[in-house]
């Protein structure tokens, strides 16, 4: 009877060792983690540059819109003055 529990314990330990070996095989190495970190860092910088570029374009677009409004107001004012001067 004492032989069975010993074999059962050994079998369970062997199974656990096999499970751990399988987990270790799937784990990333420090080098792989460092590569991923560098890749993510590079992507973050790229995304930041894209967002900054988009914000700049939006600001320029708003400035162009404001300039258009100013030009239209100026032309409207100039035309109305021209009409008044013509009537005089």
PASELO-739462 format. One record per residue: residue number from 0; y, x, z of N, C-alpha, C, O in turn. Coordinates in steps of 0.02 Angstrom, whole numbers, plus 50000, padded with zeros to 5 digits. Each point is the difference from the previous one (the first is absolute). Example, Ala and Ser with C-alpha at 12.3 -4.5 7.8 and 13.67 -1.06 7.14 Angstrom:
// PASELO-739462
site nr: 0 | nyy: 49716 | nxx: 50660 | nzz: 50390 | cayy: 50059 | caxx: 49955 | cazz: 50000 | cyy: 50060 | cxx: 50045 | czz: 50000 | oyy: 49999 | oxx: 50052 | ozz: 50033
site nr: 1 | nyy: 50054 | nxx: 49930 | nzz: 49931 | cayy: 50059 | caxx: 50042 | cazz: 50003 | cyy: 50055 | cxx: 49961 | czz: 50037 | oyy: 50055 | oxx: 50025 | ozz: 50008
***
This chain:
// PASELO-739462
site nr: 0 | nyy: 49941 | nxx: 50040 | nzz: 50000 | cayy: 50059 | caxx: 49960 | cazz: 50000 | cyy: 50063 | cxx: 50042 | czz: 50000 | oyy: 50051 | oxx: 49982 | ozz: 49970
site nr: 1 | nyy: 49946 | nxx: 50075 | nzz: 50063 | cayy: 50060 | caxx: 50042 | cazz: 50003 | cyy: 50015 | cxx: 50030 | czz: 49931 | oyy: 50057 | oxx: 50021 | ozz: 49989
site nr: 2 | nyy: 49896 | nxx: 49982 | nzz: 49965 | cayy: 50011 | caxx: 50027 | cazz: 49933 | cyy: 50041 | cxx: 49953 | czz: 49956 | oyy: 50038 | oxx: 50023 | ozz: 49959
site nr: 3 | nyy: 49954 | nxx: 49912 | nzz: 50049 | cayy: 50035 | caxx: 49951 | cazz: 49959 | cyy: 50076 | cxx: 50001 | czz: 50011 | oyy: 50038 | oxx: 50004 | ozz: 49951
site nr: 4 | nyy: 49986 | nxx: 49992 | nzz: 50112 | cayy: 50072 | caxx: 50001 | cazz: 50009 | cyy: 50032 | cxx: 50065 | czz: 49976 | oyy: 50056 | oxx: 49999 | ozz: 49975
site nr: 5 | nyy: 49908 | nxx: 50057 | nzz: 50033 | cayy: 50027 | caxx: 50063 | cazz: 49976 | cyy: 50008 | cxx: 49998 | czz: 49925 | oyy: 50051 | oxx: 50021 | ozz: 49974
site nr: 6 | nyy: 49899 | nxx: 49953 | nzz: 49991 | cayy: 50003 | caxx: 49995 | cazz: 49927 | cyy: 50055 | cxx: 49950 | czz: 49979 | oyy: 50034 | oxx: 50012 | ozz: 49951
site nr: 7 | nyy: 49973 | nxx: 49935 | nzz: 50086 | cayy: 50051 | caxx: 49950 | cazz: 49986 | cyy: 50070 | cxx: 50030 | czz: 50008 | oyy: 50044 | oxx: 49990 | ozz: 49959
site nr: 8 | nyy: 49965 | nxx: 50048 | nzz: 50096 | cayy: 50064 | caxx: 50033 | cazz: 50012 | cyy: 50014 | cxx: 50051 | czz: 49945 | oyy: 50056 | oxx: 50004 | ozz: 49975
site nr: 9 | nyy: 49894 | nxx: 50036 | nzz: 50008 | cayy: 50009 | caxx: 50049 | cazz: 49946 | cyy: 50016 | cxx: 49967 | czz: 49934 | oyy: 50043 | oxx: 50023 | ozz: 49963
site nr: 10 | nyy: 49924 | nxx: 49922 | nzz: 50023 | cayy: 50013 | caxx: 49963 | cazz: 49939 | cyy: 50072 | cxx: 49974 | czz: 49998 | oyy: 50034 | oxx: 50005 | ozz: 49950
site nr: 11 | nyy: 49988 | nxx: 49966 | nzz: 50106 | cayy: 50069 | caxx: 49975 | cazz: 50004 | cyy: 50051 | cxx: 50056 | czz: 49992 | oyy: 50051 | oxx: 49992 | ozz: 49967
site nr: 12 | nyy: 49935 | nxx: 50066 | nzz: 50064 | cayy: 50045 | caxx: 50057 | cazz: 49993 | cyy: 50002 | cxx: 50025 | czz: 49929 | oyy: 50054 | oxx: 50018 | ozz: 49974
site nr: 13 | nyy: 49889 | nxx: 49983 | nzz: 49993 | cayy: 49998 | caxx: 50022 | cazz: 49930 | cyy: 50039 | cxx: 49951 | czz: 49956 | oyy: 50036 | oxx: 50020 | ozz: 49954
site nr: 14 | nyy: 49957 | nxx: 49915 | nzz: 50060 | cayy: 50037 | caxx: 49950 | cazz: 49962 | cyy: 50076 | cxx: 50009 | czz: 50010 | oyy: 50039 | oxx: 49994 | ozz: 49953
site nr: 15 | nyy: 49979 | nxx: 50019 | nzz: 50109 | cayy: 50071 | caxx: 50010 | cazz: 50015 | cyy: 50027 | cxx: 50062 | czz: 49964 | oyy: 50056 | oxx: 49999 | ozz: 49975
site nr: 16 | nyy: 49904 | nxx: 50054 | nzz: 50024 | cayy: 50020 | caxx: 50061 | cazz: 49965 | cyy: 50010 | cxx: 49986 | czz: 49926 | oyy: 50048 | oxx: 50024 | ozz: 49969
site nr: 17 | nyy: 49906 | nxx: 49937 | nzz: 50002 | cayy: 50007 | caxx: 49982 | cazz: 49929 | cyy: 50063 | cxx: 49959 | czz: 49988 | oyy: 50034 | oxx: 50010 | ozz: 49949
site nr: 18 | nyy: 49981 | nxx: 49944 | nzz: 50096 | cayy: 50061 | caxx: 49959 | cazz: 49994 | cyy: 50062 | cxx: 50043 | czz: 50004 | oyy: 50048 | oxx: 49991 | ozz: 49961
site nr: 19 | nyy: 49952 | nxx: 50056 | nzz: 50085 | cayy: 50058 | caxx: 50044 | cazz: 50008 | cyy: 50008 | cxx: 50045 | czz: 49939 | oyy: 50056 | oxx: 50012 | ozz: 49978
site nr: 20 | nyy: 49889 | nxx: 50012 | nzz: 49995 | cayy: 50003 | caxx: 50042 | cazz: 49940 | cyy: 50030 | cxx: 49960 | czz: 49942 | oyy: 50039 | oxx: 50027 | ozz: 49960
site nr: 21 | nyy: 49941 | nxx: 49910 | nzz: 50035 | cayy: 50028 | caxx: 49957 | cazz: 49947 | cyy: 50075 | cxx: 49989 | czz: 50008 | oyy: 50037 | oxx: 50000 | ozz: 49951
site nr: 22 | nyy: 49984 | nxx: 49991 | nzz: 50110 | cayy: 50072 | caxx: 49990 | cazz: 50014 | cyy: 50038 | cxx: 50064 | czz: 49985 | oyy: 50053 | oxx: 49998 | ozz: 49969
site nr: 23 | nyy: 49920 | nxx: 50060 | nzz: 50052 | cayy: 50034 | caxx: 50063 | cazz: 49987 | cyy: 50006 | cxx: 50014 | czz: 49926 | oyy: 50050 | oxx: 50029 | ozz: 49978
site nr: 24 | nyy: 49901 | nxx: 49949 | nzz: 49982 | cayy: 50003 | caxx: 50011 | cazz: 49928 | cyy: 50056 | cxx: 49960 | czz: 49968 | oyy: 50028 | oxx: 50021 | ozz: 49950
site nr: 25 | nyy: 49987 | nxx: 49921 | nzz: 50080 | cayy: 50052 | caxx: 49956 | cazz: 49972 | cyy: 50070 | cxx: 50019 | czz: 50024 | oyy: 50049 | oxx: 49978 | ozz: 49970
site nr: 26 | nyy: 49956 | nxx: 50060 | nzz: 50083 | cayy: 50065 | caxx: 50017 | cazz: 50029 | cyy: 50038 | cxx: 50048 | czz: 49954 | oyy: 49971 | oxx: 50042 | ozz: 49966
site nr: 27 | nyy: 50095 | nxx: 49951 | nzz: 50035 | cayy: 50043 | caxx: 50044 | cazz: 49961 | cyy: 50009 | cxx: 50066 | czz: 50038 | oyy: 50000 | oxx: 50002 | ozz: 50062
site nr: 28 | nyy: 50008 | nxx: 50051 | nzz: 49900 | cayy: 50012 | caxx: 50065 | cazz: 50031 | cyy: 50075 | cxx: 50007 | czz: 50015 | oyy: 50041 | oxx: 49961 | ozz: 49976
site nr: 29 | nyy: 49976 | nxx: 50090 | nzz: 50063 | cayy: 50071 | caxx: 50012 | cazz: 50015 | cyy: 50039 | cxx: 50015 | czz: 49936 | oyy: 50058 | oxx: 49979 | ozz: 49993
site nr: 30 | nyy: 49911 | nxx: 50056 | nzz: 49962 | cayy: 50033 | caxx: 50015 | cazz: 49936 | cyy: 50013 | cxx: 49938 | czz: 49959 | oyy: 50054 | oxx: 49993 | ozz: 49971
site nr: 31 | nyy: 49898 | nxx: 49961 | nzz: 50028 | cayy: 50010 | caxx: 49938 | cazz: 49963 | cyy: 50055 | cxx: 49958 | czz: 50031 | oyy: 50040 | oxx: 49970 | ozz: 49965
site nr: 32 | nyy: 49963 | nxx: 50029 | nzz: 50102 | cayy: 50052 | caxx: 49963 | cazz: 50034 | cyy: 50068 | cxx: 50031 | czz: 49986 | oyy: 50049 | oxx: 49964 | ozz: 49989
site nr: 33 | nyy: 49954 | nxx: 50102 | nzz: 50010 | cayy: 50063 | caxx: 50035 | cazz: 49984 | cyy: 50022 | cxx: 49984 | czz: 49929 | oyy: 50060 | oxx: 49990 | ozz: 49988
site nr: 34 | nyy: 49893 | nxx: 50008 | nzz: 49965 | cayy: 50017 | caxx: 49983 | cazz: 49930 | cyy: 50027 | cxx: 49929 | czz: 49996 | oyy: 50050 | oxx: 49987 | ozz: 49966
site nr: 35 | nyy: 49917 | nxx: 49966 | nzz: 50068 | cayy: 50023 | caxx: 49931 | cazz: 50000 | cyy: 50070 | cxx: 49994 | czz: 50030 | oyy: 50043 | oxx: 49964 | ozz: 49975
site nr: 36 | nyy: 49968 | nxx: 50073 | nzz: 50079 | cayy: 50065 | caxx: 49998 | cazz: 50032 | cyy: 50055 | cxx: 50026 | czz: 49953 | oyy: 50053 | oxx: 49970 | ozz: 49995
site nr: 37 | nyy: 49933 | nxx: 50085 | nzz: 49971 | cayy: 50048 | caxx: 50028 | cazz: 49952 | cyy: 50013 | cxx: 49951 | czz: 49943 | oyy: 50056 | oxx: 49992 | ozz: 49978
site nr: 38 | nyy: 49891 | nxx: 49976 | nzz: 49999 | cayy: 50006 | caxx: 49951 | cazz: 49945 | cyy: 50043 | cxx: 49941 | czz: 50022 | oyy: 50044 | oxx: 49978 | ozz: 49963
site nr: 39 | nyy: 49944 | nxx: 49996 | nzz: 50098 | cayy: 50039 | caxx: 49944 | cazz: 50025 | cyy: 50073 | cxx: 50020 | czz: 50010 | oyy: 50046 | oxx: 49961 | ozz: 49987
site nr: 40 | nyy: 49964 | nxx: 50100 | nzz: 50037 | cayy: 50068 | caxx: 50024 | cazz: 50011 | cyy: 50037 | cxx: 50003 | czz: 49934 | oyy: 50059 | oxx: 49981 | ozz: 49995
site nr: 41 | nyy: 49908 | nxx: 50044 | nzz: 49954 | cayy: 50030 | caxx: 50004 | cazz: 49933 | cyy: 50016 | cxx: 49931 | czz: 49973 | oyy: 50053 | oxx: 49989 | ozz: 49972
site nr: 42 | nyy: 49901 | nxx: 49964 | nzz: 50038 | cayy: 50012 | caxx: 49932 | cazz: 49976 | cyy: 50058 | cxx: 49967 | czz: 50038 | oyy: 50039 | oxx: 49963 | ozz: 49970
site nr: 43 | nyy: 49967 | nxx: 50051 | nzz: 50094 | cayy: 50056 | caxx: 49973 | cazz: 50039 | cyy: 50067 | cxx: 50026 | czz: 49974 | oyy: 50048 | oxx: 49962 | ozz: 49995
site nr: 44 | nyy: 49954 | nxx: 50103 | nzz: 49990 | cayy: 50062 | caxx: 50029 | cazz: 49973 | cyy: 50016 | cxx: 49968 | czz: 49933 | oyy: 50059 | oxx: 49986 | ozz: 49985
site nr: 45 | nyy: 49891 | nxx: 50004 | nzz: 49974 | cayy: 50010 | caxx: 49968 | cazz: 49935 | cyy: 50025 | cxx: 49929 | czz: 50008 | oyy: 50046 | oxx: 49979 | ozz: 49965
site nr: 46 | nyy: 49925 | nxx: 49984 | nzz: 50081 | cayy: 50022 | caxx: 49931 | cazz: 50012 | cyy: 50072 | cxx: 49999 | czz: 50026 | oyy: 50039 | oxx: 49957 | ozz: 49980
site nr: 47 | nyy: 49977 | nxx: 50089 | nzz: 50065 | cayy: 50069 | caxx: 50003 | cazz: 50025 | cyy: 50049 | cxx: 50013 | czz: 49944 | oyy: 50053 | oxx: 49970 | ozz: 49997
site nr: 48 | nyy: 49929 | nxx: 50075 | nzz: 49958 | cayy: 50043 | caxx: 50015 | cazz: 49943 | cyy: 50008 | cxx: 49939 | czz: 49956 | oyy: 50055 | oxx: 49985 | ozz: 49975
site nr: 49 | nyy: 49891 | nxx: 49978 | nzz: 50014 | cayy: 50003 | caxx: 49939 | cazz: 49959 | cyy: 50045 | cxx: 49948 | czz: 50032 | oyy: 50041 | oxx: 49969 | ozz: 49966
site nr: 50 | nyy: 49952 | nxx: 50022 | nzz: 50099 | cayy: 50042 | caxx: 49951 | cazz: 50035 | cyy: 50073 | cxx: 50021 | czz: 49997 | oyy: 50044 | oxx: 49958 | ozz: 49989
site nr: 51 | nyy: 49970 | nxx: 50105 | nzz: 50022 | cayy: 50069 | caxx: 50025 | cazz: 49997 | cyy: 50029 | cxx: 49989 | czz: 49930 | oyy: 50058 | oxx: 49980 | ozz: 49994
site nr: 52 | nyy: 49903 | nxx: 50033 | nzz: 49955 | cayy: 50022 | caxx: 49989 | cazz: 49931 | cyy: 50014 | cxx: 49926 | czz: 49987 | oyy: 50050 | oxx: 49983 | ozz: 49969
site nr: 53 | nyy: 49906 | nxx: 49974 | nzz: 50055 | cayy: 50010 | caxx: 49928 | cazz: 49992 | cyy: 50063 | cxx: 49976 | czz: 50036 | oyy: 50037 | oxx: 49960 | ozz: 49973
site nr: 54 | nyy: 49974 | nxx: 50066 | nzz: 50087 | cayy: 50061 | caxx: 49981 | cazz: 50037 | cyy: 50062 | cxx: 50023 | czz: 49964 | oyy: 50050 | oxx: 49964 | ozz: 49997
site nr: 55 | nyy: 49948 | nxx: 50096 | nzz: 49975 | cayy: 50057 | caxx: 50026 | cazz: 49963 | cyy: 50013 | cxx: 49956 | czz: 49939 | oyy: 50058 | oxx: 49984 | ozz: 49985
site nr: 56 | nyy: 49889 | nxx: 49996 | nzz: 49979 | cayy: 50008 | caxx: 49956 | cazz: 49943 | cyy: 50030 | cxx: 49933 | czz: 50020 | oyy: 50042 | oxx: 49973 | ozz: 49964
site nr: 57 | nyy: 49936 | nxx: 50001 | nzz: 50094 | cayy: 50026 | caxx: 49936 | cazz: 50023 | cyy: 50075 | cxx: 50007 | czz: 50017 | oyy: 50039 | oxx: 49956 | ozz: 49982
site nr: 58 | nyy: 49980 | nxx: 50098 | nzz: 50050 | cayy: 50070 | caxx: 50011 | cazz: 50016 | cyy: 50042 | cxx: 50007 | czz: 49937 | oyy: 50054 | oxx: 49971 | ozz: 49995
site nr: 59 | nyy: 49920 | nxx: 50066 | nzz: 49956 | cayy: 50035 | caxx: 50007 | cazz: 49937 | cyy: 50006 | cxx: 49933 | czz: 49965 | oyy: 50052 | oxx: 49984 | ozz: 49971
site nr: 60 | nyy: 49895 | nxx: 49977 | nzz: 50031 | cayy: 50002 | caxx: 49934 | cazz: 49969 | cyy: 50052 | cxx: 49956 | czz: 50033 | oyy: 50037 | oxx: 49964 | ozz: 49966
site nr: 61 | nyy: 49967 | nxx: 50038 | nzz: 50101 | cayy: 50051 | caxx: 49962 | cazz: 50036 | cyy: 50070 | cxx: 50024 | czz: 49982 | oyy: 50045 | oxx: 49959 | ozz: 49992
site nr: 62 | nyy: 49963 | nxx: 50106 | nzz: 50001 | cayy: 50066 | caxx: 50027 | cazz: 49982 | cyy: 50019 | cxx: 49979 | czz: 49929 | oyy: 50058 | oxx: 49984 | ozz: 49987
site nr: 63 | nyy: 49894 | nxx: 50017 | nzz: 49968 | cayy: 50014 | caxx: 49979 | cazz: 49931 | cyy: 50018 | cxx: 49926 | czz: 49998 | oyy: 50046 | oxx: 49980 | ozz: 49964
site nr: 64 | nyy: 49919 | nxx: 49980 | nzz: 50075 | cayy: 50015 | caxx: 49928 | cazz: 50004 | cyy: 50071 | cxx: 49990 | czz: 50027 | oyy: 50038 | oxx: 49960 | ozz: 49973
site nr: 65 | nyy: 49980 | nxx: 50076 | nzz: 50079 | cayy: 50067 | caxx: 49996 | cazz: 50027 | cyy: 50053 | cxx: 50021 | czz: 49950 | oyy: 50052 | oxx: 49969 | ozz: 49995
site nr: 66 | nyy: 49934 | nxx: 50084 | nzz: 49967 | cayy: 50046 | caxx: 50023 | cazz: 49949 | cyy: 50009 | cxx: 49948 | czz: 49945 | oyy: 50056 | oxx: 49987 | ozz: 49977
site nr: 67 | nyy: 49889 | nxx: 49981 | nzz: 50003 | cayy: 50004 | caxx: 49947 | cazz: 49949 | cyy: 50044 | cxx: 49943 | czz: 50024 | oyy: 50042 | oxx: 49975 | ozz: 49963
site nr: 68 | nyy: 49948 | nxx: 50006 | nzz: 50101 | cayy: 50042 | caxx: 49946 | cazz: 50028 | cyy: 50074 | cxx: 50020 | czz: 49999 | oyy: 50043 | oxx: 49959 | ozz: 49982
site nr: 69 | nyy: 49971 | nxx: 50102 | nzz: 50037 | cayy: 50069 | caxx: 50023 | cazz: 50001 | cyy: 50030 | cxx: 50000 | czz: 49930 | oyy: 50057 | oxx: 49980 | ozz: 49991
site nr: 70 | nyy: 49904 | nxx: 50042 | nzz: 49960 | cayy: 50025 | caxx: 50001 | cazz: 49931 | cyy: 50012 | cxx: 49929 | czz: 49975 | oyy: 50051 | oxx: 49987 | ozz: 49968
site nr: 71 | nyy: 49904 | nxx: 49967 | nzz: 50048 | cayy: 50009 | caxx: 49930 | cazz: 49979 | cyy: 50062 | cxx: 49970 | czz: 50033 | oyy: 50039 | oxx: 49966 | ozz: 49967
site nr: 72 | nyy: 49970 | nxx: 50047 | nzz: 50097 | cayy: 50060 | caxx: 49976 | cazz: 50034 | cyy: 50063 | cxx: 50029 | czz: 49970 | oyy: 50050 | oxx: 49966 | ozz: 49991
site nr: 73 | nyy: 49947 | nxx: 50099 | nzz: 49994 | cayy: 50058 | caxx: 50033 | cazz: 49969 | cyy: 50016 | cxx: 49969 | czz: 49932 | oyy: 50058 | oxx: 49985 | ozz: 49986
site nr: 74 | nyy: 49891 | nxx: 50005 | nzz: 49973 | cayy: 50011 | caxx: 49970 | cazz: 49934 | cyy: 50027 | cxx: 49929 | czz: 50006 | oyy: 50045 | oxx: 49980 | ozz: 49963
site nr: 75 | nyy: 49927 | nxx: 49982 | nzz: 50084 | cayy: 50025 | caxx: 49931 | cazz: 50010 | cyy: 50073 | cxx: 50001 | czz: 50020 | oyy: 50040 | oxx: 49961 | ozz: 49975
site nr: 76 | nyy: 49976 | nxx: 50083 | nzz: 50070 | cayy: 50070 | caxx: 50006 | cazz: 50023 | cyy: 50045 | cxx: 50022 | czz: 49943 | oyy: 50055 | oxx: 49973 | ozz: 49991
site nr: 77 | nyy: 49923 | nxx: 50076 | nzz: 49971 | cayy: 50040 | caxx: 50026 | cazz: 49944 | cyy: 50010 | cxx: 49947 | czz: 49947 | oyy: 50055 | oxx: 49992 | ozz: 49974
site nr: 78 | nyy: 49893 | nxx: 49970 | nzz: 50011 | cayy: 50006 | caxx: 49948 | cazz: 49950 | cyy: 50049 | cxx: 49945 | czz: 50023 | oyy: 50041 | oxx: 49977 | ozz: 49961
site nr: 79 | nyy: 49953 | nxx: 50004 | nzz: 50103 | cayy: 50045 | caxx: 49949 | cazz: 50025 | cyy: 50072 | cxx: 50024 | czz: 50000 | oyy: 50045 | oxx: 49961 | ozz: 49986
site nr: 80 | nyy: 49966 | nxx: 50103 | nzz: 50030 | cayy: 50068 | caxx: 50028 | cazz: 49996 | cyy: 50025 | cxx: 50001 | czz: 49927 | oyy: 50058 | oxx: 49986 | ozz: 49987
site nr: 81 | nyy: 49897 | nxx: 50032 | nzz: 49968 | cayy: 50019 | caxx: 50002 | cazz: 49929 | cyy: 50020 | cxx: 49930 | czz: 49976 | oyy: 50047 | oxx: 49993 | ozz: 49962
site nr: 82 | nyy: 49916 | nxx: 49956 | nzz: 50059 | cayy: 50016 | caxx: 49932 | cazz: 49981 | cyy: 50068 | cxx: 49980 | czz: 50028 | oyy: 50040 | oxx: 49969 | ozz: 49965
site nr: 83 | nyy: 49973 | nxx: 50049 | nzz: 50097 | cayy: 50065 | caxx: 49983 | cazz: 50031 | cyy: 50057 | cxx: 50036 | czz: 49964 | oyy: 50052 | oxx: 49970 | ozz: 49987
site nr: 84 | nyy: 49938 | nxx: 50093 | nzz: 49997 | cayy: 50052 | caxx: 50039 | cazz: 49965 | cyy: 50011 | cxx: 49970 | czz: 49931 | oyy: 50057 | oxx: 49996 | ozz: 49977
site nr: 85 | nyy: 49889 | nxx: 49984 | nzz: 49989 | cayy: 50007 | caxx: 49970 | cazz: 49933 | cyy: 50039 | cxx: 49936 | czz: 50004 | oyy: 50042 | oxx: 49987 | ozz: 49957
site nr: 86 | nyy: 49946 | nxx: 49972 | nzz: 50094 | cayy: 50036 | caxx: 49937 | cazz: 50007 | cyy: 50074 | cxx: 50012 | czz: 50014 | oyy: 50042 | oxx: 49960 | ozz: 49979
site nr: 87 | nyy: 49974 | nxx: 50094 | nzz: 50055 | cayy: 50070 | caxx: 50015 | cazz: 50013 | cyy: 50034 | cxx: 50020 | czz: 49936 | oyy: 50060 | oxx: 50015 | ozz: 50000
***
